[in-house]
Every structure is written in C-alpha cells, then in structure tokens.
Amino acid sequence: MTATAPAPVHPVDEIPPKRQLAAFGLQHVLAMYAGAVAVPLIVGGAMKLPPADLAYLITADLLVCGIATLIQCIGFWRFGVRLPIMQGCTFAAVAPMVLIGTTGGGLPAIYGSVIVAGLAIMLLAPVFGRLLRFFPPLVTGTVILIIGLSLLPVAGNWAAGGAGSADFGEPKNLALAAFVLAVVLGVQRFAPAFLSRIAVLIGIVVGLAVAVPFGFTDFGGVGDADWVGISTPFHFGAPTFEFSAIVSMLVVALVTMTETTGDLIAVGEMTDRKVEPRSLADGLRADGLSTVLGGVFNTFPYTAYAQNVGLVGMTRVRSRWVVATAGGILVLLGLLPKLGAVVAAIPAPVLGGAGLVMFGTVAASGLRTLTQVDFKGNNNLTVVAVSVAMGMLPVGVPTVYEKFPDWFQTVMNSGISAGCLTAIVLNLLFNHLPAKADSGRADGSGGSGGSADSGAEPDGLSGGGVEKGVEKSREEAV
C-alpha cells in the first residue's frame, strides 16, 4: 500500500523559515511605516497637541496597526480575509477628523464617531460581500491601475524630501532616491532568488547607510523616546457621540470599504487566491473590528494599505504569515517607542526610491488584469478611460472639489473611491443595460445584452463578455 502524498500547501498558507519571515516582514513594515504615522501626525498637529500626546498617538497607532494586521492575516471565526494584507490608518478620514477635532469636539468626539463607523462596517460587511459580482476584470483591473497611479505622487513627494520639508526638491534628495531605486533594481535583477525578494529592504538599508554620513538622518528622537509605552483605553477621555461627527465618519466608512474591496481583490489576483463574497465580507469585518479597536485605544479608522499590495506583487512573496510577522513587528514598535523612533529616522528620499518601484508595480498589475478584457469595441475602452480620468482628477488637482459639500469631498477626493464608483456605474451602463433593439451592442459583439424577456443573464457584469456570467460560488449569499 502506497502512502498518500500530503495535499499541496497554497503559497498564501506557506510558512517560510524564521529568518526569511523576519526579513520579509521587516520589509513590509518599512514600506508602510511613513504612511502609518502620517495620520496621527497630521491630526495631532492640526489640533496642536503637545509633543507627549503626539508621541502617544503614534505608539497607539502602531500597536493597533499590528493587531489589525494580525486579525486580517491570521483571522478568527468570520473576521479576517486570511491574505497577505497590511492594515493602517486611512487617509480618507483625515479631513473629517481634523474638522471634528478642531471645532470643539476634540479627540473624544473623534473616537466616538470612529467606534460607530467601525460597528457600521461590521454590520454592512455581508451586504458589501454580495456586491463582488460587480467587480469583474474590467472593474478590478481599472481600480488596481488607479490605486497604483494614485500612490505614485506619494513616492514622488518622498523622493523630493517629503511634502512640506525645507529642502523639498533639492537635487541631493532626488539623487538619494535614484540611488535607492538603482539598488532595488540591481538586487532584483542580479541577486539570488532569496535576496531579490527582499530587494526593497536591501535598498532601504543601503540607502540609510549612505544617508547617514551625508547628514540626511536625525536620530535625536531616539534618545528622547521611552523604552516601553502601553496604550490604555480612552486615554484622552470617554468618547462622545455627536451626530454630525458620526455622519461624516459613516461616509468615510463607505469610502474605506470601497478602497479595501479594491485592495483585497488586487491581492487575491496577485496571490492566485480569488476573493469570494464570503471572504470579502470577512475582510471587511476585520476592518470594522480594527476601527472599533482604534476608537477604544486612541487611534483612528483602519483599512488595507495599498503600499503593501505593491510589495506583494513585486516580490511575489505570497505568504500571509510574512505579513502577520510584520504585524507582530508593529506591535513591538507600538510597545517599544524607542524602536519606533529608529524606524522613523529613515529619510523620506530613501522611502521614495523604493516606493517608485512598489507603487509602479501596483499599476502594472492592474494593466495585467485588464488583458483579460475584450477591447474590440469602444465600450470597455470608454469605461477604463473615464474611470481612470475620474480617479486621477483629485490626485492631479487636489482642490478641484473644494467648493463642494464635505460629504462629497470625502468620497470624491479619494481617487480610489472616485475611480472605483465610476468604473462600477459605467460597466453597468455600457455592458449590463439592454442594448438598443435596432442597433445591437455598440461594441459589435451582438445583442447578448438583449431584451428583458430573453431569460438570459446579461454578460456585462464580466466586462463585455470576457467571463460569461459570474461563478456560482461568487453569487452565494454571505
């Protein structure tokens, strides 16, 4: 009798050796650290908090970032998508939180609205999961492309020295970023397989080593930081629940759910593990739980971080345990402020050089997904063109919607949510609604979108008939 061979382990569930786990995990932390601490810095700075309170916000944020990442990657019961997803504070909430915090509500009003938003996300997760049928390759490829393109200005600002820095745009900053970019590309092209997978980490370490003697770094904050810091619930007082604050944060919740949906689908494409309605709902539930924890532990709403989506695509390291390790590192940074201060000393141009590769990889992944779409007619081309235009409009012209109501700005100032909503609506308009009876389909594929009484499911949900219909498993109730 022959022994039965063990079932193959999916790359997402593989556990690499400990040294690789540590290296890959640290790489993910470095890729998202600047973005993770930016939200508490912006909100705390706008509220003119003292340095001690600002430092407290940062350590609390890192702690909950780590916990949120562990929930998303490892999961329990119906919480967590169980994919390599890093979690961090969403930038979509910055403007509403600054408004709430500076108009009399303070941090307690912010945290009250954040808790309500998190509970709302958990309640809405099953409903959102059923909407996965509206994300065929035409929509997902477009959204992933927009995610990558909208992140490139972030990398550009880092490369130039960091937005608002006194030496922004100095040639020395761009030279350092270009050097890091060259190191990353060189390692990826010429190094052995394992080293090529940590090309971003190597580029950041080498860039930091070069930056120190040239005066790019400031380690002054390391000496001032405490060795141990523990975030306690409601450190800034019991939360208050103000109607206007809650309404604005509920709008943010819808935006972050849309962004997270795009990120989860993108990682599912990259890791060859399709995100089904059930797993999408589990991922969104994890977002909601993390957001509630954020409100309790003195931080902000959480969402999947697109920066790390690019890193997964570039390195092809698909193990969720790698990102779970990154979550563990973030927990340590949240409990050991001195370590966090060391990471914070990495100069922006170093991150910019690495970011150009990572974020460009996200955009390229979107283009790869779009290769599954039929572009023979003009319909699908129009969907992509207009969606990308709407998604990039607030990125290229940040003040374009400043005369509009706050709720509108919250939705449309996010290029990801604006582009995603546009792609969904246009896909339904061009590919799902019945074509004119006398002209057939505009893209020349015949009248399959035909009359309402034909009994056939319109093929528009799959982007012009690329995938006829949606798989039965993706239509099941969550």
C-alpha positions in Angstrom: 0.0 0.0 0.0 1.4 3.3 -1.0 1.3 6.3 1.4 -1.0 9.1 0.4 1.0 12.2 -0.6 0.2 15.3 1.6 -2.0 17.8 -0.1 0.0 20.7 -1.5 0.0 23.9 0.5 -1.2 27.1 -1.2 1.6 29.7 -1.4 -0.6 32.0 0.7 -0.6 29.5 3.6 3.1 28.6 3.4 5.3 29.4 6.4 8.8 30.4 5.3 11.9 29.8 7.5 12.2 32.1 10.5 15.0 34.3 9.1 13.0 34.8 5.9 9.9 35.6 7.9 11.8 38.3 9.8 13.4 39.8 6.7 10.2 39.8 4.6 8.1 41.1 7.5 10.5 44.0 8.2 10.4 44.9 4.5 6.6 45.3 4.7 6.9 47.4 7.9 9.4 49.8 6.2 7.1 50.1 3.2 4.2 51.3 5.2 5.7 53.0 8.3 5.8 56.5 6.9 2.1 56.3 5.9 1.1 54.7 9.2 2.5 57.5 11.3 1.4 60.3 9.0 -2.3 60.2 10.0 -1.7 60.8 13.8 1.0 63.4 12.9 -1.5 65.3 10.7 -4.5 65.1 13.0 -2.4 65.7 16.2 -0.6 68.6 14.5 -3.8 70.2 13.4 -5.2 70.0 16.9 -1.9 71.5 18.3 -1.4 68.6 20.7 1.7 68.8 22.9 4.7 66.5 21.9 3.9 64.0 24.6 0.3 63.5 23.3 1.6 63.3 19.7 4.0 60.6 20.6 1.3 58.7 22.4 -0.9 58.8 19.3 1.9 57.4 17.2 2.7 54.5 19.5 -1.1 53.7 19.9 -1.4 53.8 16.1 1.5 51.4 15.6 0.1 49.0 18.2 -3.4 48.8 16.7 -1.8 48.7 13.1 -0.1 45.5 14.2 -3.2 44.0 15.9 -5.3 44.9 12.8 -2.8 43.2 10.5 -2.8 40.0 12.6 -6.6 39.9 12.6 -6.7 40.3 8.8 -3.9 37.8 8.0 -4.5 35.1 10.6 -8.2 35.6 11.2 -10.6 34.1 13.6 -14.2 32.9 13.0 -15.6 35.3 10.4 -13.0 38.0 10.9 -10.1 38.3 8.5 -9.6 37.6 4.8 -6.5 35.4 5.5 -4.4 37.0 2.8 -1.2 39.0 3.0 -2.8 42.3 3.8 -1.2 45.1 5.9 -3.6 47.4 7.8 -3.1 51.1 8.5 -4.9 54.3 9.3 -6.9 55.5 6.3 -6.1 58.9 4.9 -9.8 59.3 3.8 -10.6 60.1 7.4 -8.0 62.8 7.9 -10.1 65.8 6.8 -13.2 64.9 8.7 -11.2 64.1 11.8 -9.4 67.4 11.7 -12.7 69.2 11.3 -14.3 67.3 14.2 -11.2 67.8 16.4 -10.8 71.5 15.8 -14.4 72.6 16.1 -14.9 71.8 19.7 -15.4 68.1 19.7 -11.8 67.2 20.4 -10.4 63.7 20.5 -13.4 62.2 22.4 -15.8 63.2 19.6 -13.4 61.7 17.0 -13.2 58.4 18.9 -16.9 58.2 19.4 -17.5 58.6 15.6 -14.8 56.1 14.8 -16.3 53.5 17.1 -19.7 53.9 15.5 -18.1 53.8 12.0 -16.4 50.5 12.9 -19.6 48.9 14.1 -21.4 50.1 10.9 -18.7 48.4 8.8 -19.1 45.1 10.6 -22.9 45.3 10.0 -22.6 46.2 6.3 -19.8 43.7 5.5 -22.2 40.9 4.4 -24.1 43.3 2.1 -20.9 44.6 0.6 -19.7 41.0 0.1 -22.6 40.3 -2.2 -21.5 43.2 -4.4 -18.5 41.3 -5.5 -20.3 40.3 -8.8 -20.0 44.0 -9.8 -16.1 43.7 -9.7 -15.3 41.8 -12.9 -11.8 42.1 -14.5 -12.9 45.3 -16.3 -13.6 47.0 -12.9 -10.9 45.3 -10.8 -8.2 46.0 -13.3 -9.2 49.6 -13.6 -9.3 50.0 -9.8 -5.9 48.4 -9.3 -4.4 50.6 -12.0 -5.9 53.7 -10.3 -4.5 52.5 -6.9 -1.0 52.3 -8.3 -1.2 55.6 -10.2 -2.7 57.5 -7.2 0.2 56.3 -5.0 2.9 57.5 -7.3 2.7 61.1 -6.1 3.3 59.9 -2.6 6.5 58.2 -3.8 7.4 61.4 -5.7 6.9 63.6 -2.6 9.1 61.2 -0.5 11.8 61.2 -3.2 11.9 65.0 -3.2 12.4 65.1 0.6 8.9 64.9 2.0 6.0 67.3 1.4 6.5 70.5 3.4 10.2 69.9 4.1 12.5 72.9 3.9 14.8 71.2 1.3 11.9 69.8 -0.8 13.1 69.2 -4.4 16.8 69.6 -3.7 18.9 67.6 -6.2 20.6 65.7 -3.3 17.2 64.3 -2.2 16.4 63.1 -5.7 19.9 61.7 -6.1 19.5 59.6 -3.0 16.1 58.4 -4.1 17.6 57.5 -7.5 20.4 55.6 -5.8 18.0 53.6 -3.8 15.9 52.8 -6.9 19.1 51.6 -8.7 20.0 49.4 -5.7 16.5 47.8 -5.7 16.5 47.2 -9.4 20.1 45.8 -9.3 19.3 43.4 -6.5 16.1 42.3 -8.2 17.9 41.7 -11.5 21.2 40.2 -10.5 21.0 38.8 -6.9 20.0 35.2 -6.0 16.3 34.4 -5.6 16.0 35.0 -1.9 17.9 38.3 -1.9 15.8 39.5 -4.9 12.7 39.0 -2.9 13.9 41.4 -0.2 15.2 43.9 -2.8 13.2 46.7 -1.2 14.6 46.0 2.3 18.1 45.9 0.9 17.6 49.1 -1.0 16.3 50.9 2.2 19.1 49.6 4.4 21.8 50.5 1.8 20.2 53.9 1.3 20.1 54.5 5.0 23.8 53.6 5.3 24.6 56.1 2.6 22.3 58.8 4.0 23.9 58.9 7.5 27.3 60.3 6.6 25.7 62.9 4.3 23.5 64.3 7.0 20.1 63.1 5.8 19.2 61.4 9.1 18.3 62.8 12.5 18.4 60.3 15.4 17.7 62.9 18.0 14.2 61.5 18.7 15.7 58.1 19.6 17.2 59.4 22.8 14.0 61.2 23.8 11.8 58.2 23.3 10.7 55.9 26.1 11.8 52.3 26.2 8.3 51.0 27.0 4.9 52.5 26.3 1.5 50.9 26.7 -1.7 52.4 25.2 -4.6 52.3 27.6 -8.3 52.5 26.5 -9.8 56.0 26.4 -6.6 57.7 27.4 -8.0 61.1 26.3 -11.3 60.7 28.0 -14.6 58.8 27.4 -15.8 59.0 23.8 -18.7 61.4 23.0 -21.2 60.8 20.2 -22.0 63.8 18.2 -24.5 63.4 15.3 -22.6 65.5 12.7 -19.3 63.8 13.5 -20.9 60.3 13.2 -22.5 61.2 9.8 -19.2 62.3 8.4 -17.4 59.2 9.7 -20.1 56.9 8.2 -19.3 58.5 4.8 -15.6 57.7 5.4 -16.6 54.1 6.3 -18.2 53.6 2.9 -15.2 55.1 1.2 -12.8 52.8 3.1 -14.9 49.8 2.4 -14.7 50.5 -1.3 -10.9 51.0 -1.1 -10.4 47.8 0.9 -12.5 45.9 -1.6 -10.2 47.0 -4.4 -7.1 46.1 -2.4 -8.4 42.7 -1.3 -9.3 41.8 -4.9 -5.9 43.0 -6.1 -4.1 40.8 -3.6 -6.3 37.9 -4.5 -5.3 38.3 -8.1 -1.6 38.6 -7.2 -1.7 35.5 -5.0 -3.9 33.3 -7.2 -6.5 33.0 -4.4 -9.7 34.6 -5.6 -11.6 36.7 -3.2 -15.1 35.3 -2.9 -18.1 37.1 -1.4 -17.7 35.3 1.9 -14.0 36.1 2.3 -14.6 39.7 1.2 -17.1 40.1 4.0 -14.7 38.6 6.4 -12.0 41.1 5.4 -14.4 44.0 5.7 -15.5 42.7 9.1 -11.8 42.7 10.2 -11.6 46.4 9.0 -14.7 47.2 11.2 -13.3 45.4 14.3 -9.9 47.2 13.9 -11.7 50.5 13.5 -13.6 49.9 16.8 -10.3 49.0 18.5 -8.8 52.2 17.1 -11.6 54.2 18.7 -11.0 52.4 22.0 -7.2 52.6 22.0 -6.8 56.2 21.0 -6.3 56.0 17.3 -8.2 56.1 14.0 -10.1 54.1 11.3 -8.2 51.2 9.6 -8.1 49.9 6.1 -5.9 47.7 3.8 -2.7 49.5 2.8 -2.2 49.8 -0.9 1.6 50.4 -0.5 2.0 46.8 0.6 -0.2 45.5 -2.2 2.6 46.7 -4.5 5.2 44.9 -2.4 3.4 41.6 -2.7 3.2 42.0 -6.4 6.8 43.0 -6.8 8.4 40.3 -4.6 5.9 37.5 -5.4 6.1 36.5 -1.7 2.5 35.5 -1.2 2.6 34.0 2.3 0.1 35.6 4.7 2.4 34.6 7.6 5.1 37.0 6.3 2.6 39.9 6.7 1.5 38.5 10.0 5.1 38.7 11.1 5.1 42.4 10.0 2.0 42.8 12.2 4.0 41.4 15.2 6.8 43.8 14.5 4.4 46.7 14.5 3.0 45.6 17.9 6.6 45.6 19.2 7.1 49.1 17.8 3.9 50.2 19.5 5.1 48.8 22.8 8.7 49.9 22.4 8.7 53.6 21.3 12.5 53.7 21.1 12.5 51.2 18.3 9.8 53.1 16.5 11.9 56.3 16.7 14.8 54.4 15.0 12.5 53.4 12.1 11.1 57.0 12.0 14.6 58.3 11.3 14.7 56.8 7.9 14.9 59.8 5.5 12.0 60.3 3.1 14.1 60.1 -0.1 15.1 56.5 0.8 11.5 55.6 1.0 10.7 57.4 -2.2 13.2 55.4 -4.2 11.7 52.2 -3.0 8.1 53.5 -3.4 8.5 54.2 -7.1 9.1 50.5 -7.7 6.4 49.3 -5.4 3.6 51.6 -6.5 4.5 51.3 -10.1 4.1 47.5 -9.7 0.6 48.0 -8.4 -0.3 50.0 -11.6 1.3 47.3 -13.8 -0.7 44.6 -12.0 -3.9 46.5 -13.0 -2.8 46.5 -16.6 -2.1 42.8 -16.4 -5.7 42.2 -15.1 -7.1 44.4 -18.0 -5.5 42.0 -20.5 -8.4 39.6 -19.7 -10.9 42.2 -21.0 -12.2 42.4 -24.6 -11.4 45.8 -26.1 -12.6 45.1 -29.6 -15.4 47.7 -29.3 -15.3 51.1 -27.7 -17.5 50.3 -24.6 -14.9 48.8 -22.3 -12.2 51.2 -23.5 -14.6 54.1 -22.5 -15.2 52.5 -19.1 -11.4 52.4 -18.4 -10.7 55.8 -19.9 -13.3 57.7 -17.9 -12.7 55.8 -14.7 -9.0 56.5 -14.7 -9.7 60.1 -15.6 -12.1 60.5 -12.6 -9.7 58.6 -10.3 -6.7 60.8 -11.2 -8.6 64.1 -11.2 -8.3 64.7 -7.4 -4.7 63.4 -7.5 -3.7 65.9 -10.2 -5.9 68.8 -9.0 -6.3 68.3 -5.2 -8.5 71.4 -4.9 -10.9 70.5 -7.7 -13.8 69.7 -5.3 -13.1 72.3 -2.5 -16.4 74.2 -3.3 -18.5 71.1 -2.8 -20.1 69.8 0.5 -17.8 68.0 2.9 -19.5 64.6 2.4 -18.9 64.9 -1.4 -15.3 65.8 -0.9 -14.8 62.8 1.4 -15.9 60.5 -1.3 -14.5 62.2 -4.4 -11.2 63.4 -3.1 -10.2 59.8 -2.8 -9.0 58.9 -6.3 -9.5 55.2 -5.5 -13.1 55.5 -4.4 -14.0 58.0 -7.2 -12.5 55.8 -9.9 -14.0 52.6 -8.4 -17.5 54.1 -8.3 -17.1 55.4 -11.8 -16.0 52.0 -13.1 -18.9 50.2 -11.5 -21.5 52.6 -12.8 -20.1 52.7 -16.3 -19.7 49.0 -16.5 -23.4 48.6 -15.7 -24.3 51.4 -18.1 -22.4 50.0 -21.1 -22.4 46.3 -20.5 -25.3 45.4 -18.3 -28.2 47.5 -19.5 -30.0 46.1 -22.6 -28.7 47.5 -25.9 -30.9 49.3 -28.3 -33.1 46.9 -30.2 -32.4 48.3 -33.6 -28.7 48.6 -33.3 -27.4 45.8 -31.2 -24.4 46.2 -29.0 -22.3 49.2 -29.6 -19.1 47.1 -29.3 -20.1 44.8 -32.2 -20.5 41.7 -30.0 -24.1 41.2 -30.9 -27.2 41.6 -28.9 -26.4 39.5 -26.0 -27.5 42.3 -23.7 -30.8 42.0 -25.5 -34.4 42.2 -24.3 -35.5 41.8 -20.8 -37.7 38.8 -21.6 -34.9 36.7 -23.2 -34.3 35.0 -19.9 -30.5 35.3 -20.3 -28.3 37.0 -17.8 -26.6 40.0 -19.4 -22.9 39.4 -19.7 -22.0 43.0 -18.9 -21.0 42.2 -15.3 -17.9 40.5 -16.6 -16.8 43.4 -18.7 -18.1 42.8 -22.2 -18.4 39.1 -22.2 -14.8 38.2 -21.1 -16.2 35.9 -18.4 -19.7 34.9 -19.3 -21.6 35.5 -16.1 -20.2 35.1 -12.6 -19.2 31.9 -11.0 -21.9 30.3 -8.9 -19.8 30.4 -5.8 -19.4 34.1 -6.1 -23.1 34.6 -6.2 -23.8 32.7 -3.0 -25.1 34.6 0.0 -22.6 35.5 2.6 
